[in-house]
Amino acid sequence: MTTTLLWLRQDLRLADQPALQAAIERGGSIIPVFIWSPEEEGEWQHGAASRWWLHQSLGKLSAAIEKRGSKLILRRATDSLACLRELLAETGATAVYWGRRYEPLIIARDAHIKNELREAGIEARSFNTALLIEPWDVQNLSGKPFQVFTPFWRKACTAIDPPKPAAAPTRIAAPATWPRTATIEDLGLMPRIGWYHGMAEAWRPGEVGAQALLEQFLEGPVKNYAETRNLPAVAGTSRLSPHLHFGEISPRQIWHAAPEWRSTQFVTEIGWREFAHHLLYHFPRTTNEPLRADFARFPWRENADDLLAWQQGRTGIPLVDAGMRELWATGWMHNRVRMVVASFLVKNLRMHWLHGARWFWDTLVDADLASNTLGWQWAAGCGADAAPYFRVFNPESQAEKFDPQGEYQRRWLGSGPRSAPIVDLKASRLEALAAFQTLRTSGK
């Protein structure tokens, strides 16, 4: 019997699953497999919050696959190619299908795997399971990648025409015999310290949870999204970002679920995700280096106590501390507040944006290398379409504008006395502007 290995990665769903659909069309049996190989991710391995989410998501996916007469095979490995070769030998499969990923190390690894498998006579195919449009399919008039969002999205929208999502199959053809499998617990994804209870209360990982959240959003908040998306005390955003990252829902499912909203701010946010992947693909060094080369000279300061105060929500700046405590408690932070806390770290504290990127990477359930890189370089002023160097978010005026009743701040800080700020906002702003000015003068 013809057998296909369906290698699942960050596309943990059964509906609108092009790799799965292609395997079904190929005929024969299908063996879904997930390989946990964090060493191949390099420095940007899954953070603690992402591992917690992945553990839950794999459990939901496994149950959904079993309902369709199949089984999710789990393996722990340090070399995905070697693991795939073992599975091919154990099962007699003659094809491996998977959804593409766009992180620099994974692109190189997957290209090597595809070449090696094909040389061995195995049909190896990858599919777009994560984006509306491939990063290489959008170019400016000079044939180069975009570095500004608005023209990128304008051009991308002229080319985006995703097919309607296929429904999840009712059955997945099983092989006569199954290869060995690990358990989800064997993967060691769950944190040893039980700090994740707040995340468990706040989230419902998995494909079913993603669809429920989308339906809930489309029934209400999306209608006033342009106004409410900036109010952290209000449930005015979709909160779909972790589901999108793990592929429990696809952007084209969202695209087709709400056609009347395609020209609105909500779908523009999906566009920013596409832009982030476009940038990461074309500028892979930006995971650790500024896109703007002159920022290599920026006079960052190092202060371990200030960094710890920021991480723990003890800066004495209420909106900043509320955001950081929301992050620790739930694995998520409202986007308006993300901009505020990021600006505070890189401009008021003048600490390197990588400190923030790494902390978010470990604590966010929606930690995504493309979006995380874009967001932090935007805040620092050193990336594509970055905030102007002279734009320093004032946490106090931001709180007055977007949390005027203090509801969000009280939710996460309580109503007790507040500690003194660790930095003077006005003085630190001026110091940041002076530091930015050194880039302008030294470049002459």
C-alpha positions in Angstrom: 0.0 0.0 0.0 1.2 3.5 -0.8 2.1 5.4 2.5 2.8 9.0 3.1 4.4 10.6 6.2 2.6 13.8 7.1 5.2 15.8 9.0 3.4 18.3 11.2 5.2 21.2 12.7 3.5 24.6 13.2 0.4 23.6 11.3 -1.4 21.7 14.1 -4.9 21.5 12.5 -6.9 19.2 10.2 -9.0 21.8 8.3 -7.4 23.9 5.6 -4.3 21.7 5.8 -2.8 21.6 2.3 -0.2 19.0 3.2 -2.8 16.7 4.6 -5.1 17.3 1.6 -2.3 16.5 -0.8 -1.5 13.3 1.1 -5.2 12.3 0.8 -5.2 13.0 -2.9 -2.1 10.9 -3.3 -4.0 7.9 -2.0 -3.0 5.1 0.3 -2.4 5.4 4.1 -1.2 8.5 5.9 1.0 8.5 9.0 0.8 11.9 10.9 4.1 12.5 12.8 5.4 15.3 15.0 9.2 15.5 15.7 10.3 17.4 18.7 13.8 18.6 17.9 14.5 21.8 19.7 18.3 21.7 19.2 17.8 22.3 15.5 16.1 25.7 16.3 19.4 27.1 17.5 19.2 30.1 19.9 15.5 30.6 19.3 14.1 27.4 20.7 10.6 27.4 22.0 10.3 29.4 25.2 8.6 28.1 28.3 5.2 29.6 27.5 5.3 28.2 23.9 6.2 24.7 25.2 3.3 24.8 27.5 1.0 25.7 24.6 2.5 23.1 22.3 1.9 20.4 24.9 -1.8 21.3 25.1 -2.1 21.6 21.3 -0.5 18.3 20.5 -2.9 16.6 22.9 -5.9 18.2 21.2 -4.6 17.3 17.7 -3.8 13.7 18.7 -7.4 13.3 20.0 -8.8 14.8 16.8 -6.7 12.5 14.6 -7.8 9.5 16.6 -11.4 10.3 16.0 -10.7 9.9 12.4 -9.3 6.5 12.7 -5.7 7.5 12.7 -2.9 8.2 15.2 -0.3 10.9 15.8 3.2 9.5 16.0 5.5 11.5 18.3 9.3 11.4 18.3 12.0 13.1 20.2 15.1 13.6 18.1 18.2 15.8 17.7 18.2 15.3 13.9 14.9 15.5 12.0 16.4 14.0 8.8 17.7 10.9 10.7 14.3 10.6 12.4 12.4 10.7 9.1 14.7 8.1 7.6 14.0 5.8 10.6 10.3 6.3 10.1 10.5 5.7 6.3 12.4 2.4 7.0 9.9 1.4 9.7 6.8 2.1 7.6 7.8 1.6 4.0 6.5 5.1 3.3 7.6 6.6 -0.1 6.7 10.2 0.5 7.0 12.9 3.1 4.7 16.0 3.0 5.0 19.0 5.3 4.0 22.6 5.7 6.7 25.3 5.2 8.3 27.3 8.0 10.2 30.5 7.4 12.8 30.8 10.2 16.3 31.1 8.8 17.8 28.0 10.4 14.7 25.9 9.5 14.7 27.0 5.9 18.2 25.8 5.5 17.5 22.5 7.4 14.3 21.8 5.4 16.1 22.4 2.1 18.8 19.9 3.1 16.1 17.4 4.1 14.2 17.8 0.9 17.3 17.3 -1.2 18.5 14.3 0.8 15.1 12.6 0.6 14.7 13.2 -3.1 18.1 11.8 -3.8 17.0 8.7 -1.9 14.0 8.3 -4.2 11.5 9.6 -1.7 8.8 12.1 -2.8 9.4 15.2 -0.6 7.0 18.1 -0.9 6.4 21.2 1.1 3.2 23.4 1.1 2.2 26.8 2.2 0.2 26.2 5.3 0.9 29.4 7.2 0.6 32.5 5.1 -1.7 34.2 2.6 1.2 34.8 0.2 4.7 33.5 0.1 7.5 36.0 1.2 9.2 35.7 -2.2 6.0 36.5 -4.2 5.9 40.2 -3.2 8.5 42.6 -4.7 8.7 46.3 -5.2 9.2 47.9 -8.7 12.9 47.3 -8.5 12.4 43.6 -7.8 13.6 43.9 -4.2 11.8 43.2 -0.9 9.7 45.8 0.8 10.9 47.5 3.9 7.8 49.7 4.5 4.5 48.1 5.4 1.9 50.2 3.5 3.3 49.7 0.0 4.0 46.0 0.9 0.4 45.4 1.9 -1.0 47.4 -1.0 1.0 45.2 -3.4 0.3 42.0 -1.6 -3.5 42.6 -1.6 -3.5 42.7 -5.4 -2.0 39.2 -5.4 -3.8 37.5 -2.5 -6.4 35.1 -3.8 -6.4 32.1 -1.5 -8.6 29.1 -2.3 -11.5 28.4 0.0 -10.3 26.3 3.0 -11.0 22.6 2.7 -12.9 21.1 5.6 -11.2 18.6 7.9 -11.4 15.0 6.6 -13.9 12.7 8.3 -11.4 9.8 8.0 -7.6 9.5 7.6 -6.5 6.2 6.1 -4.4 4.2 8.6 -1.5 1.9 7.7 -1.7 -1.8 8.5 0.9 -1.4 11.3 2.0 1.6 13.2 5.6 2.7 14.0 6.6 3.2 17.6 5.6 6.5 19.3 6.6 8.5 22.3 4.0 10.0 24.6 3.4 13.7 24.8 4.8 13.6 28.3 8.0 12.0 27.0 8.7 15.2 25.0 9.2 17.1 28.3 7.4 20.2 27.2 5.6 21.1 30.5 7.5 23.5 32.7 8.7 22.1 36.0 7.5 25.0 37.9 3.7 25.4 37.9 3.5 29.1 37.0 1.3 28.4 34.0 -2.1 28.1 35.8 -3.1 31.6 34.7 -2.4 30.6 31.1 -4.5 27.5 31.5 -7.4 29.7 32.7 -7.0 32.2 29.9 -6.6 30.0 26.9 -8.0 27.0 25.1 -5.2 25.7 22.8 -6.1 23.6 19.8 -8.0 23.9 16.6 -11.5 23.8 18.2 -10.5 26.6 20.6 -9.2 28.7 17.7 -12.4 28.4 15.7 -14.5 29.2 18.7 -12.4 32.3 19.4 -12.7 33.5 15.8 -16.5 33.0 15.8 -16.7 34.9 19.1 -14.7 37.7 17.7 -16.7 38.0 14.5 -19.9 38.1 16.4 -19.0 41.1 18.4 -15.6 42.9 18.8 -14.7 43.1 15.2 -17.5 45.5 14.5 -15.8 48.2 16.7 -12.3 46.9 16.2 -10.8 50.2 15.0 -11.9 51.9 18.3 -11.6 49.1 20.8 -8.4 47.4 19.7 -6.4 50.1 21.5 -8.2 49.7 24.9 -6.4 47.1 27.0 -9.2 46.9 29.6 -11.7 45.9 26.8 -11.9 42.5 25.1 -11.6 44.3 21.7 -9.0 42.2 19.9 -9.2 38.7 18.4 -6.4 37.1 20.6 -5.9 34.7 17.7 -2.1 35.2 17.6 -1.0 32.0 19.4 -3.5 30.0 17.4 -2.0 31.4 14.2 1.6 30.8 15.3 0.9 27.1 16.0 -1.2 26.8 12.9 -4.3 25.8 14.7 -6.0 28.2 12.4 -4.8 29.6 9.1 -4.9 33.2 7.9 -6.9 32.2 4.8 -9.6 30.7 7.1 -9.8 34.1 8.7 -9.7 35.7 5.2 -12.7 33.7 4.0 -14.6 33.7 7.3 -15.1 37.5 7.2 -15.0 38.8 3.6 -16.8 42.0 4.6 -13.9 42.8 6.9 -11.0 42.4 4.4 -10.5 46.1 4.0 -10.7 46.9 7.7 -8.0 47.4 10.3 -8.5 43.8 11.5 -7.3 42.2 8.3 -4.5 44.8 8.2 -3.2 43.3 11.4 -3.0 39.9 9.5 -1.1 41.9 6.9 1.5 42.9 9.5 2.0 39.2 10.2 2.6 38.6 6.5 5.0 41.6 6.4 7.0 40.2 9.4 7.5 36.9 7.5 8.5 38.8 4.4 11.2 40.6 6.3 12.5 37.6 8.1 12.8 35.7 4.9 14.7 38.4 3.0 16.7 39.7 6.0 17.4 36.6 8.1 20.2 38.3 10.1 17.6 40.6 11.8 16.8 38.0 14.4 19.9 39.2 16.3 21.2 42.2 14.3 19.5 45.5 13.5 18.3 46.0 10.0 19.8 49.4 10.0 23.5 48.9 10.1 24.2 52.2 11.9 22.5 50.9 15.0 25.5 48.7 15.7 27.0 51.9 17.1 24.1 52.8 19.4 25.2 53.4 23.0 23.0 50.9 24.8 23.3 50.7 28.6 23.4 47.6 30.7 21.8 47.4 34.1 20.7 44.1 35.5 18.6 45.5 38.2 16.6 47.7 35.9 16.1 44.8 33.5 14.8 42.6 36.3 12.5 45.3 37.5 11.0 45.6 34.0 10.6 41.8 33.6 8.9 41.6 37.0 6.6 44.6 36.6 8.4 46.6 39.3 9.4 49.8 37.4 7.0 52.0 39.3 5.4 53.0 36.0 1.8 51.7 36.4 0.9 50.9 32.8 4.3 49.3 32.2 4.0 47.2 35.3 0.5 46.2 34.6 1.5 45.0 31.1 4.4 43.0 32.4 2.3 41.3 35.1 -0.4 40.5 32.6 2.3 38.8 30.5 3.6 36.7 33.4 0.1 35.7 34.5 -1.4 34.9 31.1 1.4 34.5 28.5 0.0 37.4 26.6 -0.1 41.2 26.6 -2.4 43.7 24.8 -0.7 45.1 21.7 -1.0 48.7 22.7 0.7 47.9 26.0 3.4 45.9 24.2 4.4 49.0 22.4 4.5 51.0 25.6 6.6 48.5 27.6 8.9 48.0 24.6 9.4 51.7 24.2 10.1 52.1 27.9 12.8 49.4 27.8 14.6 50.5 24.7 14.3 54.3 25.1 13.6 55.2 28.7 15.9 52.5 30.1 17.9 52.5 26.9 18.5 48.8 27.0 19.2 46.6 24.0 16.1 45.4 22.2 17.3 41.8 22.3 16.8 41.8 26.1 13.1 42.5 25.4 12.9 40.1 22.4 14.3 37.3 24.5 12.0 37.9 27.4 9.0 38.0 25.2 10.2 34.9 23.4 10.2 33.0 26.7 7.0 34.3 28.2 4.6 34.8 25.3 2.3 32.0 24.2 2.2 33.7 20.8 6.0 34.0 20.5 6.7 34.1 16.8 10.2 34.8 15.5 9.1 36.9 12.6 6.6 39.0 14.5 8.8 39.3 17.6 11.8 40.5 15.5 9.7 43.0 13.6 8.0 44.4 16.8 11.2 44.9 18.8 13.2 46.4 15.9 10.2 48.7 15.2 10.2 49.8 18.9 13.9 50.4 18.9 13.9 52.3 15.6 16.4 50.0 14.0 14.2 47.9 11.7 11.9 48.1 8.8 9.1 50.7 9.0 10.4 51.5 12.4 9.0 54.1 14.8 11.0 57.4 14.4 13.8 57.7 16.8 12.2 60.8 18.4 9.0 58.9 19.1 9.1 57.8 22.8 5.9 56.5 24.2 5.0 58.3 27.4 3.4 55.6 29.6 1.5 58.2 31.6 -0.2 59.9 28.6 -0.8 56.5 27.0 -2.6 55.4 30.2 -4.7 58.6 30.2 -5.7 58.1 26.6 -6.2 54.3 26.4 -7.0 53.4 30.0 -8.6 56.6 31.3 -10.5 55.0 34.2 -7.4 52.9 35.2 -9.4 49.7 34.9 -6.6 47.7 33.2 -4.0 49.0 35.6 -6.0 48.1 38.7 -6.8 44.7 37.3 -3.1 43.8 37.3 -1.7 46.0 40.1 -4.5 46.2 42.6 -5.5 49.4 44.2 -2.7 49.6 46.8 0.1 52.2 46.9 2.5 52.3 44.0 6.3 52.2 44.2 8.5 55.0 43.1 9.6 55.0 39.4 13.0 53.6 38.7 13.6 56.3 36.1 12.5 59.8 35.4 10.4 59.7 32.2 11.3 63.2 31.1 15.0 63.0 31.8 15.3 59.5 30.3 13.5 60.6 27.2 16.0 63.4 26.6 18.9 61.1 27.2 17.5 58.7 24.7 17.1 61.4 22.1 20.7 62.5 22.7 21.8 58.9 22.2 19.9 58.7 18.9 21.4 62.0 17.8 24.9 60.4 18.1 23.9 58.0 15.2 23.0 61.0 13.0 26.2 62.9 13.7 28.6 59.9 13.7 27.2 58.9 10.3 28.3 62.2 8.6 
